Amino acid sequence: MVQLALRSCFLRPSRLSLRFFSPNMRPLTLDAVNPQLLEVQYAVRGELAIKAELYRDQLKKGDSLPFDKVISSNIGNPQQKGLDQPAITFTRQVAALTEWPALADLAPGVFPADVVARARELYAEIGSIGAYSHSQGVPLIRQSVAKFIEERDGFPAHPDDIFLTAGASAGVSLLINMLITDPTSGILIPIPQYPLYTATLAQHHGRPIPYLLDESSGWSTSIESITAALAAARKDGTVPKALVIINPGNPTGALLDAATMEALVRLCEEHSLVLLADEVYQNNLHAPAAHPFTSFKKVVSQLRSPVPLVSFHSISKGVSGECGRRGGYFELANVPADVRALVYKLVSVGLCPPLAGQIGVDSMVRPPRAGEPSYALWKKETDTIHAALRERTHVMATRLSALPGVSCVESPGALYLFPKIELSAKAVEAARAAGKEPDAFYALALLDETGICVVPGSGFGQKEGEWHYRLTCLCPGVEEYVGKLERFHLGFVKKYE
Ligand SMILES: Cc1ncc(COP(=O)(O)O)c(C=O)c1O
């Protein structure tokens, strides 16, 4: 044993001091870390995604696999390698000039005048983006966000109520952390849900209070389902603190109608719940003229409701798709000054959100306007992105629904489909024998055979005894891609019939 330790010490000198001089030191083991962290699960980057990465490495090394590429349909990451959503030129030009202001003079005539003017305006406010900013976010950018909200909703918004964040995730995590006062605190979460919510609740030792969305009516949200969940939770000793609504939904893409939104606000009033409105897909609608997005801020303002509301938005989705820049914001409404000051104290511990993300937020809420030099290209690029998503969603939903044992709600928004799959008793048995949930078994077989990586429905939650998977509608070559899904499904059904 000593021999072995000595040998490895010579090989790796940094271990020498540890092994030699602290022989009694206890190693770091999982039972020495916060036990809540062991409860955290995040299927979007779970077993399937890890296996997909291994396959990708194997393909890079030249190994022979049944497919020649891995297709990442597991995550709404529009600019990911292998997908075809380009960055918006205006956004990247402003980013380039705020990164390196000298570029405008070094490359005269390259950048449109409105880009140069925007970058100069931001530079005058921020200075170098290598410096920390105001913890709540650059004041000028918060003003732009407030203006964007006012124009969207027709009601006042104030920069002091806006907190810029490193993506919506950072804001959600902060709010859940604040609202969980003890392990009986619960938060109403839609099922299926985006697993950020259950993961964050697990981390902060809170309880999810699941309420079911109704697939048979286009994944609608019902007040009855939420009141039933509230009653069950109270019986269980859970204290409901907040209601999470994801609108448009993830993984469902469903869009709430005005009557449901009003009823949800009234329900929050009745049960003293904070309303957490996750609206990161507000600009991902496939038929916005017929089914426009309405924010909860607008509904709460129209109703003059006192419900405390936190609305989240992000640069990761929409047409911006800038996931890696980590930018977003949340707006507080009906939140008293002392609670807002507490939020400020907490964000100030993290110093500030990334400046690149904050500048991304500015470009999202202040895109070029008609008549400005960048407008025509911006319009062309954003129209193309919307059209591709609409077309892919339609083709995929139609063809998947035509498969035996598959039904798929054609989502009106967001980036995903969540088809339901009927699995035979033989397939369920094979899954159990392999120690897998049946939908995970199906998804693993899909990955092994086609290289397509999706997320099993069990990662989002679903009705007992039902199986789904979530896939994104971002992949190019939709004909070839859906063809692979179809062939796999028919083969799987035959194998386990
Ligand atoms: C519903 C929902 N909320 C929040 C997020 C987090 O986004 P980000 O932290 O990248 O802004 C996502 C990401 O997929 C999402 O789908």
The ligand as a Gaussian input file, in Angstrom:
#p B3LYP/6-31G(d) Opt

LIG

0 1
 C      -39.161000      26.867000     -19.616000
 C      -37.728000      27.252000     -19.480000
 N      -37.385000      28.122000     -18.531000
 C      -36.114000      28.491000     -18.353000
 C      -35.111000      27.981000     -19.146000
 C      -33.710000      28.399000     -18.878000
 O      -33.167000      29.141000     -19.900000
 P      -31.864000      30.028000     -19.737000
 O      -31.343000      29.845000     -18.373000
 O      -30.924000      29.557000     -20.787000
 O      -32.333000      31.420000     -19.966000
 C      -35.414000      27.066000     -20.146000
 C      -34.365000      26.467000     -20.968000
 O      -34.570000      25.591000     -21.779000
 C      -36.772000      26.687000     -20.322000
 O      -37.135000      25.809000     -21.253000

